[in-house]
Amino acid sequence: MSGFAIAAYHRLVIKVGSSLLIGEDGRIDRAWLEGLAEDIAELHGTDHELLIVSSGAIAIGSMVLGINMRRARLEDLQAAAAAGQVQLAHAYQAALADHGITAAQVLLTPGDTENRRRFLNARGTLGRLLERSVVPVINENDTVATEEIRYGDNDRLAARVAQLVMADALILLSDVDGLYTADPGHDSAAEHIAEVRKITQDTLRMAGETRSDIGSGGMATKVQAAQIATHAGCSTVIASGVIRRPLRALVRGGRHTIFRAEGTPAAARKQWLAGVLEVCGELRLDDGAVSALHNGKSLLPVGVIRVAGNFRRGDVVALTDTAGSEIGRGLAEYSADEAQRVAGCRSERIEEILGYRGRSVVVHRNEMVLFDRDS
């Protein structure tokens, strides 16, 4: 089997399962983590941006606090997450620091990826970290999340992170090396599937309910994660992480399953924006702003000549030209009231007008779709 062509993907989200990171003694497997850090360092020094989504906090904390994970109540697991997350973050920090790489801890809840205003905040934070060559280490904020508002497993969280940062590829490292036609642990005739072009109900049925001893997710959650990510233009790989240098092994031909995305993350994002039915307001632009947008620029407040509607930050607004014709749509970086106050002014005056240092753009080019001029 040929290796995964990792060079073709710029922004990568790497998900690490608990069964890989936690040894039989319930502690972090430092040797394995050091191997992963070596892989990260090799990629980090080339044309790649990397984010890690890591499980393990609850398992580590349960060992520290003497909690039986199988019988624990929610508040016990939340306490375990609090104790374990400290050790988990420190382990990644130390392993990456050996290679001169700075790590940052980011804890997310579903609202951070589902609520558009918090979505923009989370994307902005992660984007700024990547700009500074920092590797974010992301986990679910299990200390405050309840069963009703949890992602439920870090495969799904990793897919949402990939969607959030517009990643090109999501790599799910696990104790299995891909998708099979049946559970290979129970069916010796199960065949490995190297590539999936489209996820169907048959694909989901094949995924079954296989689970590891420590992790909460099985193959079904991985395929569901691939469904989320590929829909967002992000190809997804399920690969074995049970060896010391899992990413190097993947590139060198390690067995894996790749779920191919249709199009790119940017194209998927723009398709979603174009199809949104609930448009909450309008920003009318002068000719200079219209021209700038068509040249790939973000919308600055100086180019806004009229604000209409009652929208909040993160809502979808129509972008119109001087004649009132809709030329595109985007996610507003300001509420209607704030946009009205800064409309027509230069970005450096935003703090003077609003009383705080806001964003320099009204709509960022990555959160915007322009319609065909001839349509």
C-alpha positions in Angstrom: 0.0 0.0 0.0 1.3 3.4 -0.9 1.9 5.9 1.9 -0.3 8.8 2.7 0.8 11.8 0.6 1.0 14.2 3.6 2.9 16.8 1.5 -0.3 17.6 -0.3 -2.0 18.8 2.9 -1.0 22.1 4.6 -3.2 22.3 7.7 -3.5 19.0 9.6 -5.5 18.0 12.6 -4.1 14.9 14.4 -6.4 13.1 16.8 -4.8 10.9 19.5 -6.9 8.3 21.2 -6.6 7.4 24.9 -5.7 3.8 24.1 -2.5 5.0 22.5 -1.4 7.6 25.0 -2.2 5.8 28.2 -0.1 2.8 29.2 -1.3 -0.4 31.0 -0.4 1.2 34.3 -2.9 4.1 33.7 -0.1 6.6 33.2 1.0 8.6 30.1 3.2 6.5 27.8 6.1 8.9 27.6 8.1 6.9 25.1 5.1 6.8 22.7 4.5 10.5 23.2 8.1 11.3 22.5 7.8 9.4 19.2 4.8 11.4 18.2 6.6 14.6 19.1 9.4 13.6 16.8 6.9 13.1 14.0 5.3 16.5 14.8 8.7 18.2 14.8 9.5 16.8 11.3 6.3 18.1 9.9 6.4 21.4 11.8 9.7 22.2 10.1 8.2 22.0 6.7 5.1 23.6 5.0 2.6 22.3 7.6 0.4 23.8 10.3 -0.6 21.2 13.0 -3.2 20.9 15.6 -3.5 18.0 18.1 -6.8 16.8 19.5 -5.9 14.5 22.4 -8.0 12.3 24.7 -6.7 11.0 28.0 -7.4 13.6 30.7 -10.2 11.5 32.4 -8.2 8.3 32.2 -5.2 9.9 33.7 -7.2 11.8 36.4 -9.1 8.6 37.3 -5.8 6.9 38.1 -4.5 9.9 40.1 -7.7 10.2 42.1 -8.4 6.5 42.4 -11.7 6.7 40.5 -13.3 3.7 38.8 -14.2 5.1 35.4 -16.8 2.4 34.7 -18.8 3.2 37.9 -18.1 6.8 38.4 -20.7 9.5 38.4 -20.6 12.6 36.2 -19.1 14.8 38.9 -16.4 12.2 39.6 -15.4 12.1 35.9 -15.4 15.9 35.8 -13.0 16.0 38.8 -10.9 13.4 37.1 -10.8 15.5 33.9 -9.6 18.5 36.0 -6.8 16.5 37.6 -5.8 14.7 34.4 -5.8 17.7 32.1 -3.0 19.4 33.9 -0.8 16.3 33.5 -1.9 15.8 29.9 -1.0 19.4 28.9 2.3 19.3 30.7 3.3 16.1 29.0 2.6 17.5 25.5 4.4 20.8 26.5 7.5 18.9 27.6 7.6 16.5 24.7 7.2 19.3 22.1 9.6 21.7 23.9 12.4 19.1 23.4 12.1 20.0 19.7 11.8 23.8 20.2 8.1 23.8 19.6 5.7 25.8 21.8 2.4 24.1 22.7 -0.9 25.8 23.8 -3.8 24.2 25.7 -7.3 24.8 24.3 -10.4 23.4 25.9 -13.6 23.5 23.9 -17.3 22.7 24.5 -19.9 22.1 21.7 -21.0 25.7 21.9 -17.6 26.9 20.8 -18.1 25.2 17.4 -21.9 25.3 17.1 -22.6 28.9 18.2 -21.4 31.2 15.4 -20.2 34.0 17.7 -18.1 31.6 19.8 -17.1 29.8 16.6 -15.5 33.0 15.3 -13.7 33.6 18.6 -12.4 30.0 18.7 -11.3 30.2 15.1 -9.6 33.5 15.7 -7.6 32.1 18.7 -6.5 29.0 16.9 -5.6 30.9 13.8 -3.5 33.3 15.8 -1.6 30.4 17.5 -0.9 28.8 14.1 0.4 32.1 12.7 2.9 32.1 15.6 4.0 28.5 14.8 2.4 27.2 18.1 0.9 23.7 18.2 -2.5 23.8 19.9 -3.3 20.8 22.0 -7.1 20.6 22.1 -9.5 18.6 24.3 -13.1 18.7 25.3 -13.7 20.8 28.5 -15.0 17.8 30.4 -14.7 19.7 33.7 -17.8 21.8 32.9 -19.6 19.9 30.2 -22.6 17.8 31.1 -23.8 14.7 29.3 -26.4 16.8 27.4 -23.8 19.3 26.0 -20.8 17.0 25.3 -19.3 16.1 21.9 -19.4 12.6 23.4 -16.1 11.5 21.9 -12.9 13.2 20.6 -13.3 11.8 17.1 -16.3 14.1 16.7 -14.5 16.9 18.4 -11.5 16.5 16.1 -13.9 16.7 13.1 -15.4 19.9 14.4 -12.0 21.4 15.0 -11.0 20.5 11.4 -14.2 22.2 10.2 -13.5 25.2 12.5 -9.9 25.8 11.2 -10.7 24.8 7.6 -8.1 22.0 7.8 -7.0 20.1 4.7 -6.7 16.7 6.4 -7.8 15.0 9.6 -5.7 12.1 10.8 -7.4 9.8 13.4 -4.7 7.8 15.1 -6.2 4.7 16.8 -5.6 1.1 17.8 -6.9 0.0 14.4 -5.5 0.6 11.0 -8.6 1.6 9.1 -12.1 0.5 8.1 -12.9 -3.1 7.4 -15.9 -4.8 5.8 -16.5 -6.3 9.2 -15.0 -6.3 12.7 -11.6 -8.0 12.1 -11.5 -9.0 15.8 -14.5 -11.3 15.3 -14.4 -12.0 11.5 -11.2 -13.5 10.0 -12.7 -12.9 6.5 -13.0 -9.1 7.1 -11.3 -7.1 4.3 -9.5 -3.8 4.7 -10.8 -0.8 2.8 -8.1 1.5 1.6 -10.2 4.3 0.2 -13.7 5.6 0.6 -15.0 8.1 -2.0 -18.5 8.5 -0.5 -19.8 7.6 2.9 -23.1 5.7 2.6 -25.4 3.8 5.0 -23.4 0.7 4.1 -20.2 2.4 5.2 -21.8 3.3 8.5 -23.1 -0.3 9.0 -19.6 -1.7 8.3 -18.2 0.5 11.0 -20.1 -1.5 13.6 -19.5 -0.8 17.3 -15.9 -1.9 17.9 -14.4 -0.2 21.0 -11.1 -0.1 22.7 -10.6 -0.8 26.4 -9.9 2.9 27.4 -11.4 5.1 24.7 -15.0 6.0 24.4 -15.2 5.9 20.6 -15.2 3.0 18.2 -15.0 2.7 14.4 -18.6 4.1 14.1 -17.6 7.4 15.7 -14.6 7.6 13.4 -16.7 7.2 10.3 -19.2 9.7 11.6 -16.2 12.1 12.2 -15.1 11.5 8.6 -18.6 12.4 7.5 -18.4 15.7 9.2 -14.9 16.5 8.1 -15.2 15.5 4.4 -18.4 17.5 4.1 -16.3 20.5 5.2 -13.8 19.8 2.5 -11.3 17.9 4.7 -10.0 14.5 3.8 -9.9 12.1 6.7 -7.5 9.2 7.5 -7.9 6.4 10.0 -4.5 4.9 10.8 -2.8 2.8 13.4 -1.0 4.7 16.1 0.2 1.7 18.1 3.8 2.1 16.9 6.3 4.7 18.2 6.5 6.9 15.1 2.9 6.6 13.8 2.9 9.6 11.3 6.2 8.5 9.8 4.9 5.0 9.4 1.7 6.4 7.7 3.8 8.4 5.2 6.0 5.4 4.5 3.2 3.1 3.6 1.4 2.1 6.8 -2.0 0.6 6.2 -4.8 3.2 6.5 -8.2 4.2 5.2 -8.6 7.5 3.5 -12.0 9.2 3.1 -11.7 11.6 0.2 -13.3 15.1 0.5 -15.0 16.7 -2.4 -13.5 20.1 -3.1 -11.6 22.2 -0.6 -12.4 23.5 2.9 -12.8 27.0 1.4 -15.1 25.9 -1.3 -17.2 24.0 1.2 -17.4 27.0 3.5 -18.5 29.3 0.7 -21.1 26.8 -0.5 -22.6 26.8 3.0 -22.7 30.6 3.1 -24.2 30.8 -0.3 -27.0 28.5 0.7 -27.9 30.0 4.1 -31.6 30.9 4.1 -31.6 33.2 7.2 -29.9 36.4 6.2 -30.1 38.8 9.2 -29.0 42.1 7.7 -27.3 44.0 4.9 -24.1 45.9 4.4 -24.1 48.2 1.5 -20.7 48.9 0.0 -19.1 51.7 -2.0 -17.5 50.9 -5.4 -14.0 50.8 -4.0 -15.0 48.1 -1.4 -16.8 46.0 -4.1 -13.6 46.1 -6.2 -11.4 45.2 -3.2 -13.6 42.2 -2.3 -13.4 40.9 -5.9 -9.6 41.2 -5.6 -9.6 38.9 -2.6 -9.6 41.4 0.2 -11.6 41.5 3.4 -14.3 44.1 4.0 -13.0 47.1 5.9 -15.4 49.5 7.7 -14.3 52.4 5.5 -16.1 50.7 2.6 -19.5 50.4 4.3 -22.0 53.1 3.4 -25.2 51.7 4.9 -26.1 49.1 7.6 -29.6 47.5 7.7 -31.2 44.9 9.8 -30.8 43.7 13.4 -27.9 41.3 13.4 -25.3 40.1 15.9 -21.7 39.1 15.5 -21.5 35.8 13.6 -24.8 36.3 11.8 -25.0 36.1 8.0 -25.4 39.4 6.3 -25.9 40.3 2.6 -23.2 42.3 0.9 -24.7 44.7 -1.6 -23.4 47.3 -4.1 -24.4 50.9 -4.4 -27.4 49.9 -6.4 -28.6 47.5 -3.7 -27.8 44.4 -5.7 -26.5 41.5 -3.6 -23.0 40.6 -4.6 -22.3 38.1 -1.8 -22.7 37.1 1.8 -20.5 36.9 4.9 -20.4 36.4 8.6 -20.5 39.8 10.4 -17.6 40.5 12.8 -19.7 43.2 14.5 -23.3 43.6 15.5 -25.6 45.9 13.6 -25.2 48.7 16.1 -21.4 48.5 16.2 -21.2 48.2 12.4 -23.4 51.3 12.1 -21.0 53.3 14.4 -17.8 52.3 12.5 -19.2 52.4 9.0 -17.2 54.7 6.8 -14.3 55.1 9.2 -10.7 53.8 8.9 -9.8 50.7 10.9 -7.4 52.6 13.2 -10.3 54.6 14.5 -12.4 51.6 15.7 -11.0 51.7 19.2 -11.7 55.5 19.5 -15.3 55.0 18.3 -16.3 51.8 20.2 -14.1 52.3 23.2 -12.3 49.0 22.8 -9.9 47.5 20.3 -12.2 45.6 17.9 -11.4 43.7 14.8 -10.0 45.6 11.8 -12.5 44.1 9.4 -16.3 44.0 9.2 -16.3 40.7 7.3 -13.2 38.6 6.8 -12.5 37.2 3.4 -12.4 33.6 4.8 -16.0 34.1 6.0 -17.4 35.5 2.7 -18.7 34.2 -0.5 -19.1 36.4 -3.6 -21.6 35.6 -6.3 -20.8 35.3 -10.0 -21.0 38.8 -11.5 -22.6 37.3 -14.6 -25.3 35.4 -12.7 
